[in-house]
Amino acid sequence: MADTTKLRLHWSPRSPFVRKVMIAAHELGLADRIETTRTRVALSEINRGLLGDNPLGKIPSLLLDDGTILYDSLVICEYLDSIADLPRLFPAAGLARFQALRRHALGNGYLDMLILWRNERERAAPSAGMIEGFELKHAATLKALEAEAPALAQDDFGIGHIAIACALSYLDFRFDALQWREGNPALSAWHAAAIARPSFLATAVVDD
């Protein structure tokens, strides 16, 4: 029997973590079942109305019609995979599953780092040590991703691919001056193919 659970998502058009969930929903054929609620969050301004659904005050947060609330983008994506007619973003077991989760951890951790980097550089007096650390981690991550790009292109598209592509798209959105494609031809080609998928075209980030 098909799952008919109603889904309501705390959502923002500029959150890369929300975008990850919506890309997963499109890939799984579930996007039409998700009702989105525009929810604004910021480190400097707590959304008090969100705290009842997510005590951490973060998005995405997914509400099910039985009162269940899911948060953290990875948890929500795996839940969506579990109710889809054709689950395919999370391998069920074995090395393939851990490979997908490792790639997700790399992409998601990169996103976390980029957001912290952006917040730090916009402070009145940024820490030179922290900025240097972010720059070193950024360079190391791009080097690792460039080496992995051929395998990403060969393997089935899954949750790790989504996280990595979202992180690189966030680079374009907030760090366009870094010109990350220079010196990373394999990664650039892989990312271009990823963002041409209908799921990415339907979830373009909007600074609103």
Salt bridges, closest charged atoms under 4 A:
ASP3 OD1 - ARG33 NH2 3.19
GLU27 OE2 - ARG197 NE 2.87
ASP53 OD2 - HIS10 NE2 2.83
GLU78 OE2 - ARG97 NH2 2.90
GLU120 OE2 - ARG123 NH1 2.94
GLU122 OE2 - ARG118 NE 3.51
GLU148 OE2 - ARG102 NH2 2.40
GLU148 OE2 - ARG103 NE 2.68
ASP155 OD2 - ARG103 NH1 2.93
ASP172 OD2 - ARG181 NH2 2.85
ASP207 OD1 - ARG14 NH1 3.20
ASP207 OD2 - ARG174 NH1 3.47
